[in-house]
Amino acid sequence: MLPVHLSEQASEALKSEYNLDFLGINKPVLERELENRLIENIRDLLLELGYGFSYIGNQYRLRLNQKEYFIDLLFYHRFLKCLVAIELKTVEFELEFAGKMNFYLDLLDEQKKQPDDNPSIGIILCPTKDNIEVEYS
């Protein structure tokens, strides 16, 4: 949960839908292939995400105890002053995706966020969703 003022700024800076037609995908693909195509087309991806995003990396590694976790894509948003984690899914939204994202955001805030940064934001990119289910999760 973001503070109200930051939530309003994030809503203005982030979209609820993204057009990835520039990737030229016309058949189902695996998540790793989708990620690779996005990295190959990073300029177009940044233009689609909107002004202010800075690319940090893909398969960005986080550690907790002896385990490693990987965020598909990690960005920093210059105006929101926060990290933005993007998880890529090639199936309809599932509740578990939100739990995993919240876990990643907690790790980012604990391990990578700078003292003057705002809380991290997560985006789950998936082809379809049930709006009510997403809102509750």
N, CA, C and O atoms as CSV, one atom per row, in Angstrom:
chain,resi,resn,atom,element,x,y,z
A,1,MET,N,N,0.853,-1.180,0.000
A,1,MET,CA,C,0.000,0.000,0.000
A,1,MET,C,C,0.894,1.236,0.000
A,1,MET,O,O,1.810,1.361,0.812
A,2,LEU,N,N,0.612,2.124,-0.907
A,2,LEU,CA,C,1.375,3.358,-1.014
A,2,LEU,C,C,0.638,4.482,-0.313
A,2,LEU,O,O,-0.591,4.452,-0.244
A,3,PRO,N,N,1.354,5.486,0.216
A,3,PRO,CA,C,0.682,6.672,0.746
A,3,PRO,C,C,-0.165,7.297,-0.364
A,3,PRO,O,O,0.152,7.151,-1.544
A,4,VAL,N,N,-1.244,7.996,0.013
A,4,VAL,CA,C,-2.202,8.532,-0.952
A,4,VAL,C,C,-1.526,9.391,-2.011
A,4,VAL,O,O,-1.795,9.217,-3.200
A,5,HIS,N,N,-0.648,10.320,-1.608
A,5,HIS,CA,C,-0.015,11.209,-2.590
A,5,HIS,C,C,0.838,10.424,-3.582
A,5,HIS,O,O,0.855,10.747,-4.770
A,6,LEU,N,N,1.552,9.392,-3.108
A,6,LEU,CA,C,2.381,8.585,-3.995
A,6,LEU,C,C,1.512,7.680,-4.871
A,6,LEU,O,O,1.835,7.438,-6.034
A,7,SER,N,N,0.428,7.193,-4.318
A,7,SER,CA,C,-0.492,6.355,-5.090
A,7,SER,C,C,-1.071,7.122,-6.269
A,7,SER,O,O,-1.189,6.579,-7.368
A,8,GLU,N,N,-1.430,8.374,-6.048
A,8,GLU,CA,C,-1.960,9.208,-7.128
A,8,GLU,C,C,-0.898,9.451,-8.196
A,8,GLU,O,O,-1.199,9.395,-9.388
A,9,GLN,N,N,0.339,9.719,-7.784
A,9,GLN,CA,C,1.428,9.926,-8.739
A,9,GLN,C,C,1.703,8.649,-9.523
A,9,GLN,O,O,1.927,8.697,-10.732
A,10,ALA,N,N,1.686,7.506,-8.838
A,10,ALA,CA,C,1.945,6.228,-9.504
A,10,ALA,C,C,0.851,5.924,-10.515
A,10,ALA,O,O,1.135,5.426,-11.604
A,11,SER,N,N,-0.400,6.218,-10.166
A,11,SER,CA,C,-1.507,5.977,-11.089
A,11,SER,C,C,-1.361,6.803,-12.357
A,11,SER,O,O,-1.710,6.343,-13.444
A,12,GLU,N,N,-0.854,8.003,-12.224
A,12,GLU,CA,C,-0.646,8.864,-13.389
A,12,GLU,C,C,0.546,8.406,-14.221
A,12,GLU,O,O,0.538,8.559,-15.443
A,13,ALA,N,N,1.570,7.845,-13.577
A,13,ALA,CA,C,2.799,7.479,-14.282
A,13,ALA,C,C,2.755,6.065,-14.863
A,13,ALA,O,O,3.474,5.774,-15.819
A,14,LEU,N,N,1.935,5.194,-14.309
A,14,LEU,CA,C,1.871,3.805,-14.749
A,14,LEU,C,C,0.552,3.533,-15.436
A,14,LEU,O,O,-0.464,4.152,-15.119
A,15,LYS,N,N,0.566,2.608,-16.376
A,15,LYS,CA,C,-0.632,2.250,-17.118
A,15,LYS,C,C,-1.218,0.952,-16.563
A,15,LYS,O,O,-0.531,0.199,-15.874
A,16,SER,N,N,-2.489,0.697,-16.866
A,16,SER,CA,C,-3.082,-0.585,-16.496
A,16,SER,C,C,-2.971,-1.582,-17.647
A,16,SER,O,O,-3.135,-2.785,-17.448
A,17,GLU,N,N,-2.694,-1.083,-18.846
A,17,GLU,CA,C,-2.500,-1.956,-20.006
A,17,GLU,C,C,-1.307,-1.458,-20.812
A,17,GLU,O,O,-1.074,-0.256,-20.938
A,18,TYR,N,N,-0.560,-2.414,-21.352
A,18,TYR,CA,C,0.589,-2.097,-22.177
A,18,TYR,C,C,0.449,-2.803,-23.513
A,18,TYR,O,O,-0.020,-3.939,-23.572
A,19,ASN,N,N,0.852,-2.140,-24.580
A,19,ASN,CA,C,0.786,-2.700,-25.922
A,19,ASN,C,C,2.174,-3.193,-26.308
A,19,ASN,O,O,3.094,-2.399,-26.506
A,20,LEU,N,N,2.313,-4.504,-26.411
A,20,LEU,CA,C,3.608,-5.090,-26.744
A,20,LEU,C,C,3.642,-5.627,-28.168
A,20,LEU,O,O,4.398,-6.549,-28.475
A,21,ASP,N,N,2.820,-5.047,-29.032
A,21,ASP,CA,C,2.779,-5.483,-30.430
A,21,ASP,C,C,4.130,-5.325,-31.123
A,21,ASP,O,O,4.411,-6.049,-32.078
A,22,PHE,N,N,4.967,-4.406,-30.670
A,22,PHE,CA,C,6.264,-4.182,-31.288
A,22,PHE,C,C,7.163,-5.424,-31.204
A,22,PHE,O,O,8.187,-5.494,-31.884
A,23,LEU,N,N,6.782,-6.401,-30.372
A,23,LEU,CA,C,7.575,-7.621,-30.251
A,23,LEU,C,C,7.311,-8.591,-31.399
A,23,LEU,O,O,8.115,-9.489,-31.650
A,24,GLY,N,N,6.195,-8.415,-32.092
A,24,GLY,CA,C,5.876,-9.286,-33.219
A,24,GLY,C,C,5.521,-10.707,-32.814
A,24,GLY,O,O,5.720,-11.639,-33.594
A,25,ILE,N,N,5.005,-10.886,-31.621
A,25,ILE,CA,C,4.624,-12.222,-31.152
A,25,ILE,C,C,3.196,-12.502,-31.628
A,25,ILE,O,O,2.275,-11.730,-31.359
A,26,ASN,N,N,3.033,-13.617,-32.337
A,26,ASN,CA,C,1.701,-13.954,-32.830
A,26,ASN,C,C,1.291,-15.363,-32.447
A,26,ASN,O,O,0.336,-15.909,-32.999
A,27,LYS,N,N,2.021,-15.962,-31.490
A,27,LYS,CA,C,1.681,-17.286,-30.976
A,27,LYS,C,C,2.107,-17.334,-29.510
A,27,LYS,O,O,2.919,-16.516,-29.078
A,28,PRO,N,N,1.573,-18.279,-28.742
A,28,PRO,CA,C,1.983,-18.380,-27.333
A,28,PRO,C,C,3.488,-18.608,-27.202
A,28,PRO,O,O,4.087,-19.354,-27.977
A,29,VAL,N,N,4.083,-17.954,-26.210
A,29,VAL,CA,C,5.521,-18.089,-25.956
A,29,VAL,C,C,5.750,-18.355,-24.477
A,29,VAL,O,O,4.880,-18.097,-23.646
A,30,LEU,N,N,6.916,-18.866,-24.162
A,30,LEU,CA,C,7.301,-19.059,-22.774
A,30,LEU,C,C,7.711,-17.716,-22.171
A,30,LEU,O,O,8.094,-16.797,-22.894
A,31,GLU,N,N,7.630,-17.609,-20.853
A,31,GLU,CA,C,7.972,-16.349,-20.182
A,31,GLU,C,C,9.401,-15.918,-20.500
A,31,GLU,O,O,9.644,-14.727,-20.695
A,32,ARG,N,N,10.350,-16.845,-20.558
A,32,ARG,CA,C,11.743,-16.488,-20.818
A,32,ARG,C,C,11.906,-15.920,-22.225
A,32,ARG,O,O,12.686,-14.989,-22.427
A,33,GLU,N,N,11.173,-16.473,-23.211
A,33,GLU,CA,C,11.240,-15.931,-24.567
A,33,GLU,C,C,10.659,-14.525,-24.609
A,33,GLU,O,O,11.200,-13.646,-25.281
A,34,LEU,N,N,9.549,-14.308,-23.886
A,34,LEU,CA,C,8.956,-12.972,-23.804
A,34,LEU,C,C,9.960,-11.998,-23.206
A,34,LEU,O,O,10.142,-10.895,-23.722
A,35,GLU,N,N,10.605,-12.397,-22.130
A,35,GLU,CA,C,11.613,-11.543,-21.481
A,35,GLU,C,C,12.754,-11.225,-22.440
A,35,GLU,O,O,13.169,-10.071,-22.548
A,36,ASN,N,N,13.262,-12.237,-23.134
A,36,ASN,CA,C,14.371,-12.015,-24.069
A,36,ASN,C,C,13.980,-11.043,-25.179
A,36,ASN,O,O,14.781,-10.196,-25.573
A,37,ARG,N,N,12.762,-11.162,-25.680
A,37,ARG,CA,C,12.313,-10.251,-26.739
A,37,ARG,C,C,12.184,-8.829,-26.208
A,37,ARG,O,O,12.503,-7.873,-26.915
A,38,LEU,N,N,11.722,-8.683,-24.976
A,38,LEU,CA,C,11.618,-7.347,-24.393
A,38,LEU,C,C,12.999,-6.717,-24.224
A,38,LEU,O,O,13.174,-5.530,-24.500
A,39,ILE,N,N,13.975,-7.495,-23.775
A,39,ILE,CA,C,15.330,-6.981,-23.593
A,39,ILE,C,C,15.926,-6.588,-24.945
A,39,ILE,O,O,16.591,-5.558,-25.055
A,40,GLU,N,N,15.687,-7.408,-25.975
A,40,GLU,CA,C,16.184,-7.085,-27.311
A,40,GLU,C,C,15.568,-5.793,-27.849
A,40,GLU,O,O,16.164,-5.111,-28.683
A,41,ASN,N,N,14.379,-5.470,-27.365
A,41,ASN,CA,C,13.652,-4.285,-27.826
A,41,ASN,C,C,13.482,-3.279,-26.682
A,41,ASN,O,O,12.419,-2.678,-26.527
A,42,ILE,N,N,14.541,-3.104,-25.885
A,42,ILE,CA,C,14.442,-2.292,-24.661
A,42,ILE,C,C,14.024,-0.853,-24.945
A,42,ILE,O,O,13.279,-0.267,-24.159
A,43,ARG,N,N,14.482,-0.277,-26.038
A,43,ARG,CA,C,14.100,1.100,-26.362
A,43,ARG,C,C,12.586,1.201,-26.553
A,43,ARG,O,O,11.950,2.111,-26.021
A,44,ASP,N,N,12.013,0.271,-27.308
A,44,ASP,CA,C,10.571,0.282,-27.526
A,44,ASP,C,C,9.816,0.009,-26.234
A,44,ASP,O,O,8.759,0.590,-25.990
A,45,LEU,N,N,10.364,-0.880,-25.406
A,45,LEU,CA,C,9.726,-1.162,-24.116
A,45,LEU,C,C,9.705,0.096,-23.245
A,45,LEU,O,O,8.681,0.414,-22.640
A,46,LEU,N,N,10.824,0.808,-23.179
A,46,LEU,CA,C,10.872,2.023,-22.371
A,46,LEU,C,C,9.888,3.073,-22.887
A,46,LEU,O,O,9.254,3.773,-22.098
A,47,LEU,N,N,9.763,3.180,-24.200
A,47,LEU,CA,C,8.785,4.117,-24.766
A,47,LEU,C,C,7.368,3.721,-24.396
A,47,LEU,O,O,6.541,4.588,-24.112
A,48,GLU,N,N,7.071,2.429,-24.395
A,48,GLU,CA,C,5.730,1.955,-24.038
A,48,GLU,C,C,5.452,2.149,-22.551
A,48,GLU,O,O,4.330,2.491,-22.175
A,49,LEU,N,N,6.450,1.937,-21.702
A,49,LEU,CA,C,6.251,2.111,-20.261
A,49,LEU,C,C,5.961,3.571,-19.923
A,49,LEU,O,O,5.150,3.856,-19.042
A,50,GLY,N,N,6.611,4.480,-20.610
A,50,GLY,CA,C,6.387,5.897,-20.368
A,50,GLY,C,C,7.640,6.599,-19.869
A,50,GLY,O,O,8.639,5.968,-19.521
A,51,TYR,N,N,7.557,7.910,-19.846
A,51,TYR,CA,C,8.692,8.749,-19.501
A,51,TYR,C,C,9.085,8.570,-18.034
A,51,TYR,O,O,8.225,8.523,-17.155
A,52,GLY,N,N,10.373,8.471,-17.782
A,52,GLY,CA,C,10.881,8.431,-16.419
A,52,GLY,C,C,11.456,7.093,-15.999
A,52,GLY,O,O,12.081,7.001,-14.942
A,53,PHE,N,N,11.263,6.053,-16.796
A,53,PHE,CA,C,11.783,4.736,-16.435
A,53,PHE,C,C,13.246,4.604,-16.827
A,53,PHE,O,O,13.642,5.010,-17.919
A,54,SER,N,N,14.042,4.040,-15.941
A,54,SER,CA,C,15.438,3.722,-16.213
A,54,SER,C,C,15.632,2.226,-15.985
A,54,SER,O,O,15.269,1.695,-14.936
A,55,TYR,N,N,16.198,1.567,-16.960
A,55,TYR,CA,C,16.392,0.121,-16.910
A,55,TYR,C,C,17.532,-0.230,-15.967
A,55,TYR,O,O,18.619,0.340,-16.064
A,56,ILE,N,N,17.289,-1.168,-15.055
A,56,ILE,CA,C,18.337,-1.645,-14.152
A,56,ILE,C,C,18.834,-3.019,-14.589
A,56,ILE,O,O,20.041,-3.242,-14.673
A,57,GLY,N,N,17.908,-3.947,-14.871
A,57,GLY,CA,C,18.361,-5.271,-15.283
A,57,GLY,C,C,17.229,-6.260,-15.426
A,57,GLY,O,O,16.086,-5.984,-15.063
A,58,ASN,N,N,17.570,-7.423,-15.963
A,58,ASN,CA,C,16.607,-8.516,-16.041
A,58,ASN,C,C,17.154,-9.696,-15.245
A,58,ASN,O,O,18.360,-9.817,-15.027
A,59,GLN,N,N,16.246,-10.556,-14.821
A,59,GLN,CA,C,16.590,-11.652,-13.909
A,59,GLN,C,C,17.437,-11.098,-12.757
A,59,GLN,O,O,18.496,-11.624,-12.415
A,60,TYR,N,N,16.920,-10.016,-12.178
A,60,TYR,CA,C,17.620,-9.305,-11.105
A,60,TYR,C,C,17.574,-10.158,-9.840
A,60,TYR,O,O,16.499,-10.489,-9.339
A,61,ARG,N,N,18.732,-10.501,-9.343
A,61,ARG,CA,C,18.841,-11.446,-8.225
A,61,ARG,C,C,18.672,-10.774,-6.869
A,61,ARG,O,O,19.260,-9.731,-6.584
A,62,LEU,N,N,17.846,-11.411,-6.046
A,62,LEU,CA,C,17.691,-11.045,-4.646
A,62,LEU,C,C,17.973,-12.289,-3.814
A,62,LEU,O,O,17.714,-13.408,-4.256
A,63,ARG,N,N,18.495,-12.096,-2.632
A,63,ARG,CA,C,18.788,-13.239,-1.752
A,63,ARG,C,C,18.082,-13.070,-0.426
A,63,ARG,O,O,17.934,-11.964,0.092
A,64,LEU,N,N,17.654,-14.193,0.106
A,64,LEU,CA,C,17.093,-14.242,1.451
A,64,LEU,C,C,17.584,-15.534,2.071
A,64,LEU,O,O,17.264,-16.623,1.592
A,65,ASN,N,N,18.361,-15.414,3.136
A,65,ASN,CA,C,19.040,-16.561,3.731
A,65,ASN,C,C,19.869,-17.250,2.651
A,65,ASN,O,O,20.729,-16.609,2.047
A,66,GLN,N,N,19.640,-18.516,2.393
A,66,GLN,CA,C,20.433,-19.249,1.399
A,66,GLN,C,C,19.735,-19.364,0.048
A,66,GLN,O,O,20.253,-20.011,-0.862
A,67,LYS,N,N,18.560,-18.742,-0.093
A,67,LYS,CA,C,17.806,-18.854,-1.345
A,67,LYS,C,C,17.979,-17.617,-2.211
A,67,LYS,O,O,18.192,-16.508,-1.721
A,68,GLU,N,N,17.880,-17.845,-3.510
A,68,GLU,CA,C,17.933,-16.751,-4.481
A,68,GLU,C,C,16.583,-16.639,-5.174
A,68,GLU,O,O,15.907,-17.637,-5.427
A,69,TYR,N,N,16.206,-15.391,-5.478
A,69,TYR,CA,C,14.963,-15.103,-6.180
A,69,TYR,C,C,15.306,-14.140,-7.311
A,69,TYR,O,O,16.250,-13.357,-7.205
A,70,PHE,N,N,14.529,-14.204,-8.398
A,70,PHE,CA,C,14.853,-13.401,-9.566
A,70,PHE,C,C,13.640,-12.622,-10.048
A,70,PHE,O,O,12.585,-13.194,-10.324
A,71,ILE,N,N,13.807,-11.312,-10.143
A,71,ILE,CA,C,12.766,-10.443,-10.695
A,71,ILE,C,C,12.991,-10.379,-12.196
A,71,ILE,O,O,14.111,-10.141,-12.648
A,72,ASP,N,N,11.927,-10.593,-12.978
A,72,ASP,CA,C,12.076,-10.632,-14.435
A,72,ASP,C,C,12.728,-9.363,-14.967
A,72,ASP,O,O,13.736,-9.437,-15.670
A,73,LEU,N,N,12.169,-8.203,-14.644
A,73,LEU,CA,C,12.710,-6.917,-15.101
A,73,LEU,C,C,12.676,-5.933,-13.945
A,73,LEU,O,O,11.700,-5.881,-13.196
A,74,LEU,N,N,13.730,-5.161,-13.799
A,74,LEU,CA,C,13.769,-4.150,-12.736
A,74,LEU,C,C,14.124,-2.797,-13.336
A,74,LEU,O,O,15.065,-2.671,-14.120
A,75,PHE,N,N,13.352,-1.794,-12.950
A,75,PHE,CA,C,13.534,-0.422,-13.409
A,75,PHE,C,C,13.571,0.503,-12.200
A,75,PHE,O,O,13.199,0.124,-11.089
A,76,TYR,N,N,14.025,1.715,-12.445
A,76,TYR,CA,C,13.899,2.787,-11.462
A,76,TYR,C,C,13.107,3.891,-12.145
A,76,TYR,O,O,13.370,4.233,-13.298
A,77,HIS,N,N,12.135,4.447,-11.428
A,77,HIS,CA,C,11.350,5.543,-11.999
A,77,HIS,C,C,11.865,6.841,-11.391
A,77,HIS,O,O,11.787,7.057,-10.181
A,78,ARG,N,N,12.388,7.693,-12.251
A,78,ARG,CA,C,13.058,8.920,-11.808
A,78,ARG,C,C,12.140,9.886,-11.091
A,78,ARG,O,O,12.572,10.553,-10.151
A,79,PHE,N,N,10.883,9.983,-11.507
A,79,PHE,CA,C,9.990,10.982,-10.918
A,79,PHE,C,C,9.253,10.449,-9.700
A,79,PHE,O,O,8.999,11.194,-8.754
A,80,LEU,N,N,8.908,9.177,-9.713
A,80,LEU,CA,C,8.291,8.558,-8.536
A,80,LEU,C,C,9.344,8.248,-7.476
A,80,LEU,O,O,9.021,8.027,-6.309
A,81,LYS,N,N,10.608,8.235,-7.899
A,81,LYS,CA,C,11.742,7.937,-7.019
A,81,LYS,C,C,11.551,6.598,-6.311
A,81,LYS,O,O,11.568,6.505,-5.084
A,82,CYS,N,N,11.366,5.555,-7.145
A,82,CYS,CA,C,11.192,4.220,-6.585
A,82,CYS,C,C,11.615,3.160,-7.595
A,82,CYS,O,O,11.670,3.399,-8.801
A,83,LEU,N,N,11.909,1.990,-7.060
A,83,LEU,CA,C,12.176,0.827,-7.894
A,83,LEU,C,C,10.849,0.297,-8.421
A,83,LEU,O,O,9.833,0.355,-7.728
A,84,VAL,N,N,10.860,-0.223,-9.657
A,84,VAL,CA,C,9.661,-0.794,-10.264
A,84,VAL,C,C,10.019,-2.193,-10.760
A,84,VAL,O,O,10.803,-2.357,-11.694
A,85,ALA,N,N,9.430,-3.190,-10.116
A,85,ALA,CA,C,9.653,-4.586,-10.491
A,85,ALA,C,C,8.554,-5.014,-11.452
A,85,ALA,O,O,7.377,-4.732,-11.229
A,86,ILE,N,N,8.947,-5.699,-12.522
A,86,ILE,CA,C,7.969,-6.202,-13.482
A,86,ILE,C,C,8.118,-7.711,-13.574
A,86,ILE,O,O,9.202,-8.233,-13.836
A,87,GLU,N,N,7.014,-8.396,-13.355
A,87,GLU,CA,C,6.950,-9.847,-13.522
A,87,GLU,C,C,6.172,-10.143,-14.790
A,87,GLU,O,O,5.107,-9.569,-15.021
A,88,LEU,N,N,6.695,-11.026,-15.603
A,88,LEU,CA,C,6.076,-11.384,-16.875
A,88,LEU,C,C,5.366,-12.723,-16.733
A,88,LEU,O,O,5.954,-13.702,-16.272
A,89,LYS,N,N,4.118,-12.758,-17.126
A,89,LYS,CA,C,3.332,-13.983,-17.101
A,89,LYS,C,C,2.682,-14.171,-18.464
A,89,LYS,O,O,2.244,-13.202,-19.084
A,90,THR,N,N,2.620,-15.406,-18.927
A,90,THR,CA,C,2.015,-15.685,-20.223
A,90,THR,C,C,0.664,-16.377,-20.074
A,90,THR,O,O,0.104,-16.885,-21.045
A,91,VAL,N,N,0.147,-16.391,-18.847
A,91,VAL,CA,C,-1.163,-16.979,-18.571
A,91,VAL,C,C,-2.027,-15.940,-17.867
A,91,VAL,O,O,-1.531,-14.898,-17.439
A,92,GLU,N,N,-3.317,-16.227,-17.748
A,92,GLU,CA,C,-4.231,-15.317,-17.058
A,92,GLU,C,C,-3.763,-15.095,-15.619
A,92,GLU,O,O,-3.163,-15.978,-15.006
A,93,PHE,N,N,-4.046,-13.904,-15.093
A,93,PHE,CA,C,-3.652,-13.536,-13.733
A,93,PHE,C,C,-4.135,-14.579,-12.728
A,93,PHE,O,O,-5.281,-15.025,-12.782
A,94,GLU,N,N,-3.246,-14.960,-11.810
A,94,GLU,CA,C,-3.580,-15.859,-10.711
A,94,GLU,C,C,-3.238,-15.153,-9.407
A,94,GLU,O,O,-2.298,-14.361,-9.348
A,95,LEU,N,N,-4.002,-15.443,-8.369
A,95,LEU,CA,C,-3.808,-14.782,-7.076
A,95,LEU,C,C,-2.374,-14.918,-6.554
A,95,LEU,O,O,-1.847,-14.005,-5.918
A,96,GLU,N,N,-1.763,-16.049,-6.825
A,96,GLU,CA,C,-0.398,-16.294,-6.342
A,96,GLU,C,C,0.603,-15.284,-6.885
A,96,GLU,O,O,1.618,-15.005,-6.246
A,97,PHE,N,N,0.323,-14.739,-8.054
A,97,PHE,CA,C,1.233,-13.757,-8.646
A,97,PHE,C,C,1.386,-12.544,-7.736
A,97,PHE,O,O,2.485,-12.011,-7.580
A,98,ALA,N,N,0.277,-12.108,-7.136
A,98,ALA,CA,C,0.315,-10.929,-6.265
A,98,ALA,C,C,1.123,-11.213,-4.997
A,98,ALA,O,O,1.876,-10.356,-4.533
A,99,GLY,N,N,0.969,-12.403,-4.443
A,99,GLY,CA,C,1.729,-12.764,-3.246
A,99,GLY,C,C,3.217,-12.792,-3.519
A,99,GLY,O,O,4.009,-12.311,-2.709
A,100,LYS,N,N,3.602,-13.351,-4.654
A,100,LYS,CA,C,5.007,-13.398,-5.041
A,100,LYS,C,C,5.551,-11.989,-5.260
A,100,LYS,O,O,6.664,-11.672,-4.842
A,101,MET,N,N,4.750,-11.143,-5.925
A,101,MET,CA,C,5.190,-9.770,-6.166
A,101,MET,C,C,5.382,-9.022,-4.852
A,101,MET,O,O,6.382,-8.323,-4.685
A,102,ASN,N,N,4.450,-9.155,-3.922
A,102,ASN,CA,C,4.583,-8.479,-2.626
A,102,ASN,C,C,5.845,-8.935,-1.899
A,102,ASN,O,O,6.513,-8.128,-1.252
A,103,PHE,N,N,6.171,-10.208,-2.000
A,103,PHE,CA,C,7.397,-10.748,-1.422
A,103,PHE,C,C,8.621,-10.056,-2.041
A,103,PHE,O,O,9.521,-9.620,-1.324
A,104,TYR,N,N,8.645,-9.961,-3.364
A,104,TYR,CA,C,9.744,-9.288,-4.054
A,104,TYR,C,C,9.848,-7.824,-3.635
A,104,TYR,O,O,10.949,-7.320,-3.408
A,105,LEU,N,N,8.718,-7.146,-3.532
A,105,LEU,CA,C,8.733,-5.726,-3.159
A,105,LEU,C,C,9.276,-5.539,-1.751
A,105,LEU,O,O,10.020,-4.594,-1.489
A,106,ASP,N,N,8.905,-6.438,-0.842
A,106,ASP,CA,C,9.443,-6.368,0.522
A,106,ASP,C,C,10.960,-6.553,0.513
A,106,ASP,O,O,11.681,-5.835,1.207
A,107,LEU,N,N,11.443,-7.519,-0.274
A,107,LEU,CA,C,12.897,-7.734,-0.362
A,107,LEU,C,C,13.599,-6.519,-0.962
A,107,LEU,O,O,14.638,-6.086,-0.461
A,108,LEU,N,N,13.033,-5.972,-2.032
A,108,LEU,CA,C,13.631,-4.778,-2.646
A,108,LEU,C,C,13.713,-3.638,-1.652
A,108,LEU,O,O,14.752,-2.988,-1.533
A,109,ASP,N,N,12.625,-3.390,-0.935
A,109,ASP,CA,C,12.610,-2.279,0.021
A,109,ASP,C,C,13.594,-2.508,1.158
A,109,ASP,O,O,14.214,-1.564,1.647
A,110,GLU,N,N,13.738,-3.747,1.576
A,110,GLU,CA,C,14.648,-4.070,2.668
A,110,GLU,C,C,16.117,-4.036,2.225
A,110,GLU,O,O,16.983,-3.575,2.969
A,111,GLN,N,N,16.390,-4.526,1.014
A,111,GLN,CA,C,17.774,-4.724,0.605
A,111,GLN,C,C,18.321,-3.684,-0.371
A,111,GLN,O,O,19.519,-3.403,-0.345
A,112,LYS,N,N,17.484,-3.106,-1.230
A,112,LYS,CA,C,17.990,-2.276,-2.326
A,112,LYS,C,C,17.535,-0.819,-2.293
A,112,LYS,O,O,18.216,0.053,-2.834
A,113,LYS,N,N,16.410,-0.550,-1.674
A,113,LYS,CA,C,15.864,0.808,-1.652
A,113,LYS,C,C,16.802,1.736,-0.890
A,113,LYS,O,O,17.312,1.387,0.175
A,114,GLN,N,N,17.020,2.915,-1.447
A,114,GLN,CA,C,17.830,3.932,-0.786
A,114,GLN,C,C,16.962,4.678,0.231
A,114,GLN,O,O,15.740,4.710,0.088
A,115,PRO,N,N,17.571,5.272,1.248
A,115,PRO,CA,C,16.793,5.937,2.293
A,115,PRO,C,C,15.822,7.006,1.777
A,115,PRO,O,O,14.755,7.196,2.360
A,116,ASP,N,N,16.175,7.703,0.700
A,116,ASP,CA,C,15.301,8.760,0.195
A,116,ASP,C,C,14.357,8.275,-0.908
A,116,ASP,O,O,13.617,9.075,-1.481
A,117,ASP,N,N,14.373,6.966,-1.213
A,117,ASP,CA,C,13.453,6.405,-2.204
A,117,ASP,C,C,12.087,6.151,-1.584
A,117,ASP,O,O,11.966,5.947,-0.377
A,118,ASN,N,N,11.068,6.167,-2.424
A,118,ASN,CA,C,9.719,5.775,-2.018
A,118,ASN,C,C,9.614,4.256,-2.088
A,118,ASN,O,O,10.479,3.604,-2.673
A,119,PRO,N,N,8.555,3.682,-1.492
A,119,PRO,CA,C,8.386,2.225,-1.557
A,119,PRO,C,C,8.340,1.739,-3.004
A,119,PRO,O,O,7.851,2.432,-3.896
A,120,SER,N,N,8.857,0.541,-3.209
A,120,SER,CA,C,8.898,-0.062,-4.542
A,120,SER,C,C,7.494,-0.379,-5.046
A,120,SER,O,O,6.564,-0.588,-4.267
A,121,ILE,N,N,7.370,-0.408,-6.366
A,121,ILE,CA,C,6.098,-0.677,-7.029
A,121,ILE,C,C,6.269,-1.918,-7.894
A,121,ILE,O,O,7.328,-2.124,-8.487
A,122,GLY,N,N,5.236,-2.740,-7.968
A,122,GLY,CA,C,5.277,-3.940,-8.786
A,122,GLY,C,C,4.249,-3.891,-9.897
A,122,GLY,O,O,3.132,-3.409,-9.707
A,123,ILE,N,N,4.638,-4.395,-11.064
A,123,ILE,CA,C,3.735,-4.519,-12.206
A,123,ILE,C,C,3.776,-5.976,-12.639
A,123,ILE,O,O,4.847,-6.532,-12.886
A,124,ILE,N,N,2.616,-6.581,-12.728
A,124,ILE,CA,C,2.513,-7.945,-13.231
A,124,ILE,C,C,1.911,-7.855,-14.619
A,124,ILE,O,O,0.750,-7.475,-14.768
A,125,LEU,N,N,2.688,-8.199,-15.637
A,125,LEU,CA,C,2.202,-8.173,-17.010
A,125,LEU,C,C,1.696,-9.564,-17.378
A,125,LEU,O,O,2.461,-10.527,-17.422
A,126,CYS,N,N,0.407,-9.650,-17.639
A,126,CYS,CA,C,-0.185,-10.917,-18.056
A,126,CYS,C,C,-1.226,-10.624,-19.125
A,126,CYS,O,O,-1.757,-9.515,-19.180
A,127,PRO,N,N,-1.528,-11.599,-19.976
A,127,PRO,CA,C,-2.410,-11.330,-21.114
A,127,PRO,C,C,-3.854,-11.012,-20.738
A,127,PRO,O,O,-4.499,-10.212,-21.417
A,128,THR,N,N,-4.370,-11.612,-19.683
A,128,THR,CA,C,-5.759,-11.365,-19.283
A,128,THR,C,C,-5.865,-11.367,-17.769
A,128,THR,O,O,-5.009,-11.893,-17.057
A,129,LYS,N,N,-6.958,-10.752,-17.299
A,129,LYS,CA,C,-7.175,-10.689,-15.845
A,129,LYS,C,C,-8.650,-10.497,-15.563
A,129,LYS,O,O,-9.411,-10.041,-16.416
A,130,ASP,N,N,-9.039,-10.853,-14.348
A,130,ASP,CA,C,-10.356,-10.545,-13.829
A,130,ASP,C,C,-10.156,-9.323,-12.937
A,130,ASP,O,O,-9.507,-9.417,-11.895
A,131,ASN,N,N,-10.707,-8.176,-13.338
A,131,ASN,CA,C,-10.445,-6.921,-12.625
A,131,ASN,C,C,-10.781,-6.994,-11.144
A,131,ASN,O,O,-10.045,-6.453,-10.318
A,132,ILE,N,N,-11.866,-7.645,-10.797
A,132,ILE,CA,C,-12.276,-7.731,-9.387
A,132,ILE,C,C,-11.291,-8.599,-8.609
A,132,ILE,O,O,-10.911,-8.255,-7.490
A,133,GLU,N,N,-10.879,-9.712,-9.189
A,133,GLU,CA,C,-9.907,-10.584,-8.551
A,133,GLU,C,C,-8.589,-9.849,-8.314
A,133,GLU,O,O,-7.980,-9.980,-7.252
A,134,VAL,N,N,-8.154,-9.078,-9.305
A,134,VAL,CA,C,-6.911,-8.314,-9.173
A,134,VAL,C,C,-7.052,-7.286,-8.064
A,134,VAL,O,O,-6.135,-7.120,-7.260
A,135,GLU,N,N,-8.170,-6.602,-8.008
A,135,GLU,CA,C,-8.368,-5.575,-6.983
A,135,GLU,C,C,-8.334,-6.173,-5.580
A,135,GLU,O,O,-7.749,-5.580,-4.674
A,136,TYR,N,N,-8.940,-7.318,-5.390
A,136,TYR,CA,C,-8.930,-7.949,-4.066
A,136,TYR,C,C,-7.561,-8.500,-3.697
A,136,TYR,O,O,-7.215,-8.549,-2.517
A,137,SER,N,N,-6.790,-8.908,-4.672
A,137,SER,CA,C,-5.486,-9.485,-4.338
A,137,SER,C,C,-4.454,-8.399,-4.092
A,137,SER,O,O,-3.298,-8.701,-3.798
